[in-house]
Amino acid sequence: MRKPRTIISFIALVVFASLLLFSFGDQVGVYMHFAEAEASGTRAHVVGNWVESETTHYDPEKNLFRFHLRDNEGAVREVHYRDPKPASFEDAEKIVVEGYLDGGIFEAEHILMKCPSKYSAESALDEALPVSGTGEYAQ
């Protein structure tokens, strides 16, 4: 009598796993350079730096933010993001755009930014070391 229960449990597990893959499969992307993203024609994550020498522009009527990104291979592409400019965009050390290339323009659906750390590793280490001779830690 345990076999039908086991089979039903296994089928339920397979259905659940399939639903998870189907639901979140599109959100899982591969990190690529612009050339790889263009060749693949699929959704991609591209990591790069904002090209400050190029203009950025936000068109409120179209809800379109435009900027240029240089990937880690040195290729530069215009990026279109259909939302306002993200907060602290100018402060980002690295920018990750998620989307696809369309006619040489990267259509970003999401933008992630890696901002500089508030604390350097050296100052964090200094704060963690005991104050000389007291046995207490620096506050």
C-alpha positions as a printed NumPy array, in Angstrom:
array([[  0.   ,   0.   ,   0.   ],
       [  2.971,   2.326,   0.295],
       [  3.791,   2.197,  -3.42 ],
       [  0.849,   4.34 ,  -4.625],
       [  1.68 ,   6.946,  -1.99 ],
       [  5.328,   6.997,  -3.073],
       [  4.394,   7.295,  -6.74 ],
       [  1.929,  10.133,  -6.048],
       [  4.563,  11.939,  -3.929],
       [  7.151,  11.556,  -6.679],
       [  4.747,  12.886,  -9.34 ],
       [  3.856,  15.848,  -7.101],
       [  7.555,  16.603,  -6.63 ],
       [  8.222,  16.483, -10.378],
       [  5.247,  18.777, -11.08 ],
       [  6.399,  21.243,  -8.407],
       [  9.985,  21.28 ,  -9.752],
       [  8.692,  21.793, -13.289],
       [  6.563,  24.728, -12.18 ],
       [  9.56 ,  26.307, -10.452],
       [ 11.72 ,  25.958, -13.55 ],
       [  8.969,  27.273, -15.78 ],
       [  8.262,  30.245, -13.503],
       [ 11.824,  31.293, -12.774],
       [ 13.674,  29.922, -15.801],
       [ 13.481,  33.201, -17.732],
       [ 14.953,  35.119, -14.819],
       [ 18.071,  32.998, -14.758],
       [ 20.478,  34.448, -17.26 ],
       [ 24.068,  33.936, -18.252],
       [ 26.732,  36.607, -17.827],
       [ 28.016,  37.578, -21.265],
       [ 29.826,  40.331, -23.097],
       [ 27.884,  42.375, -25.642],
       [ 29.326,  40.343, -28.544],
       [ 28.24 ,  37.064, -26.938],
       [ 24.79 ,  38.447, -26.166],
       [ 24.403,  39.624, -29.758],
       [ 25.52 ,  36.27 , -31.187],
       [ 23.268,  34.261, -28.88 ],
       [ 20.155,  36.373, -29.395],
       [ 18.994,  35.372, -25.928],
       [ 18.428,  37.125, -22.63 ],
       [ 21.735,  38.05 , -20.998],
       [ 23.372,  39.765, -18.066],
       [ 26.156,  42.138, -19.128],
       [ 28.577,  43.581, -16.574],
       [ 30.319,  46.838, -17.286],
       [ 31.016,  50.449, -16.469],
       [ 28.981,  53.523, -17.303],
       [ 30.702,  55.589, -20.018],
       [ 30.67 ,  59.008, -18.37 ],
       [ 31.889,  60.8  , -21.494],
       [ 28.668,  59.834, -23.309],
       [ 25.446,  61.637, -22.515],
       [ 22.712,  60.148, -20.384],
       [ 19.124,  61.156, -20.903],
       [ 15.767,  60.439, -19.302],
       [ 12.639,  61.079, -21.374],
       [  9.684,  61.277, -18.95 ],
       [  7.108,  61.103, -21.762],
       [  8.462,  57.747, -22.948],
       [  9.705,  56.721, -19.473],
       [ 13.059,  55.911, -21.091],
       [ 16.515,  56.279, -19.552],
       [ 19.409,  56.061, -22.036],
       [ 23.109,  55.67 , -21.295],
       [ 26.212,  53.915, -22.646],
       [ 27.887,  50.926, -21.023],
       [ 31.388,  49.517, -21.63 ],
       [ 31.549,  45.77 , -21.018],
       [ 34.6  ,  43.992, -19.609],
       [ 35.902,  43.354, -23.137],
       [ 35.829,  47.08 , -23.962],
       [ 32.788,  47.064, -26.27 ],
       [ 30.423,  50.018, -25.81 ],
       [ 26.677,  49.853, -26.45 ],
       [ 23.801,  52.214, -25.859],
       [ 21.437,  50.919, -23.184],
       [ 17.72 ,  51.692, -23.017],
       [ 15.984,  51.212, -19.69 ],
       [ 12.243,  51.809, -19.535],
       [ 12.208,  53.327, -16.068],
       [ 13.751,  56.401, -14.441],
       [ 17.478,  56.508, -13.751],
       [ 18.24 ,  54.346, -10.704],
       [ 19.298,  56.091,  -7.511],
       [ 23.075,  56.362,  -7.044],
       [ 23.638,  55.429, -10.7  ],
       [ 26.625,  57.778, -10.931],
       [ 28.256,  56.209,  -7.855],
       [ 28.223,  52.625,  -9.13 ],
       [ 31.552,  50.824,  -9.486],
       [ 29.988,  48.245, -11.808],
       [ 26.628,  48.014, -13.518],
       [ 24.832,  44.808, -14.494],
       [ 22.154,  45.131, -17.153],
       [ 19.728,  42.289, -17.751],
       [ 17.92 ,  42.112, -21.062],
       [ 18.668,  41.575, -24.726],
       [ 20.315,  43.245, -27.706],
       [ 17.997,  44.626, -30.358],
       [ 19.522,  46.328, -33.393],
       [ 22.755,  47.179, -31.581],
       [ 20.949,  48.695, -28.58 ],
       [ 20.768,  46.793, -25.32 ],
       [ 17.179,  46.786, -24.038],
       [ 17.587,  46.484, -20.266],
       [ 14.711,  45.094, -18.258],
       [ 16.619,  45.325, -14.979],
       [ 19.68 ,  47.226, -13.77 ],
       [ 21.778,  46.215, -10.777],
       [ 24.545,  48.4  ,  -9.425],
       [ 27.575,  47.55 ,  -7.335],
       [ 28.304,  50.634,  -5.303],
       [ 31.558,  51.278,  -3.466],
       [ 31.677,  49.924,   0.042],
       [ 31.016,  52.453,   2.762],
       [ 33.916,  51.076,   4.748],
       [ 37.277,  50.005,   3.429],
       [ 38.65 ,  46.637,   4.481],
       [ 41.568,  48.342,   6.227],
       [ 39.388,  50.559,   8.441],
       [ 37.151,  47.601,   9.304],
       [ 40.24 ,  45.627,  10.333],
       [ 41.531,  48.536,  12.439],
       [ 38.217,  48.716,  14.276],
       [ 38.269,  44.981,  15.008],
       [ 41.778,  44.958,  16.527],
       [ 42.14 ,  45.38 ,  20.288],
       [ 43.333,  48.737,  21.569],
       [ 46.983,  48.322,  22.514],
       [ 47.531,  47.175,  26.094],
       [ 43.907,  47.492,  27.262],
       [ 42.46 ,  44.195,  26.098],
       [ 39.397,  46.147,  24.867],
       [ 38.281,  46.569,  21.288],
       [ 38.055,  49.939,  19.557],
       [ 34.519,  51.245,  19.264]])
